[in-house]
Amino acid sequence: MAFFEVLWHGEAIGDGGDLDEALQAYGLVKPEDGDWGTACARPGADPCIRRYASFEAFLDNADELESIVVTVAMINEALEGLS
């Protein structure tokens, strides 16, 4: 089962067992004004998710299988259901 690590400004802010769950971690760093476009455009924000083969692979410091660039639309869609 895949494992996803969520990054914001180069720091891990959460994780998930699937992509949707992982994207919801961006709720932890939601900008006060709700403007994800501006927040994601800030230098160094670089929202991305790393996908690993499994949680065990992550713990074993295995290389990620892929790095997924996260868009504003992806964040907005993931957080819609949480409000």
C-alpha angles and dihedrals in degrees: 000000000000124000126208127206117200120217131194121173088352093301127113107243101170148330143220147194091239136023096257093052091047093050090055088067088078086075086077091065099034110154114247092238092046092235103141092170092064093039093052092046093057114111111269097012092113098160109207142150126221117213118209128188090245144338088264091055089052091050090048090056092244117168115267117257091225143347113230117208107223119220130205089248091055092052094045092049093048093049097045092081094049099062 
